[in-house]
């Protein structure tokens, strides 16, 4: 009987514990604010950091039941000795508890990036609330905080617009590199490859584009533009390459999903536009004495989207010639991009050293510390094999062949 009583008491205690248990760190959402974007700039004196936080105004940002026409976000700026300092004391201006788990982007000022990213990235990598897929951007020729001050139609806030812009530009044209926090970590830990991050700049007057009246104009006062890539040596910014060169870097690194190629034709200022996709690049890296020999082979498919001269695309020979022209153009552009990075920066952002490290470690180990200097002297060969699959809906242009007669060319 006594055992039954003890068992009953134990059962009741367990049930009560289950019923009364709760989340010890629970936070009421109506007492919190979400940080959706962060911009890091040099502070005032004494080496302080100036951090601008984009905080979501949920009443205005929701799509179904918009608010009263206010801004979808509010910007707060704080200075401190570290990013952690600025976040924890931001409540001297903001009234709610700030949550960082929904942050989308981090914009890093060019002046900060040239001194080194590690002191700033360390806090993001340590935090259990920061996601690995947040996008890192380097502000080029513009203060980082100005990129969060631009308002957009439809209630879209700056960090959401930037995230969407980076993803779509990368998927459709390949003009930005992969720039997530995960990519930064991977590049930092990888031997034989230096880091590149997406670069953004501002066109127009940011001062006029920071209020809701600006979204009523047909022509925006300011536009955020993807300007290519920021090139790093270890974790310090050393320069920039443009968006056109970035996509050729992505081709070599097998990071390109699709792009458009303007292939020169026979006549001056005449081009054929191709939608290029299914890119696959392979590389071979060997050491011949103290000089690396690099061979890059590119394969891909294209479809003709536009052609500015009459070309025999109704014949097999026409497709073969277009494939040769495209391959020659691609070879020249890729080789020119590699040569520019060699001469202007002297760092391997393509991953040739990484390939040598993975496939010929005994050759790479003695030259590991000097790889960038050796890469700058490397001999590079580029070959391509392009397959033109079709010319969209037509094989010939619409032309008037004689007076009073209009001929339409079929497929």
Secondary structure as GFF3:
##gff-version 3
##sequence-region A 1 411
A	DSSP	alpha_helix	2	20	.	.	.	ID=ss1
A	DSSP	three_ten_helix	29	31	.	.	.	ID=ss2
A	DSSP	beta_strand	32	42	.	.	.	ID=ss3
A	DSSP	beta_strand	49	56	.	.	.	ID=ss4
A	DSSP	alpha_helix	58	61	.	.	.	ID=ss5
A	DSSP	beta_strand	73	80	.	.	.	ID=ss6
A	DSSP	alpha_helix	83	88	.	.	.	ID=ss7
A	DSSP	three_ten_helix	90	92	.	.	.	ID=ss8
A	DSSP	beta_strand	97	99	.	.	.	ID=ss9
A	DSSP	beta_strand	105	109	.	.	.	ID=ss10
A	DSSP	alpha_helix	110	115	.	.	.	ID=ss11
A	DSSP	alpha_helix	118	126	.	.	.	ID=ss12
A	DSSP	beta_strand	135	139	.	.	.	ID=ss13
A	DSSP	three_ten_helix	144	148	.	.	.	ID=ss14
A	DSSP	three_ten_helix	153	155	.	.	.	ID=ss15
A	DSSP	alpha_helix	158	172	.	.	.	ID=ss16
A	DSSP	alpha_helix	181	189	.	.	.	ID=ss17
A	DSSP	beta_strand	196	204	.	.	.	ID=ss18
A	DSSP	three_ten_helix	206	208	.	.	.	ID=ss19
A	DSSP	three_ten_helix	212	216	.	.	.	ID=ss20
A	DSSP	beta_strand	222	233	.	.	.	ID=ss21
A	DSSP	beta_strand	236	241	.	.	.	ID=ss22
A	DSSP	alpha_helix	243	252	.	.	.	ID=ss23
A	DSSP	beta_strand	258	264	.	.	.	ID=ss24
A	DSSP	beta_strand	271	288	.	.	.	ID=ss25
A	DSSP	beta_strand	291	307	.	.	.	ID=ss26
A	DSSP	alpha_helix	316	344	.	.	.	ID=ss27
A	DSSP	alpha_helix	352	359	.	.	.	ID=ss28
A	DSSP	alpha_helix	361	365	.	.	.	ID=ss29
A	DSSP	three_ten_helix	368	370	.	.	.	ID=ss30
A	DSSP	alpha_helix	371	375	.	.	.	ID=ss31
A	DSSP	beta_strand	379	390	.	.	.	ID=ss32
A	DSSP	beta_strand	399	402	.	.	.	ID=ss33
A	DSSP	beta_strand	405	407	.	.	.	ID=ss34
###
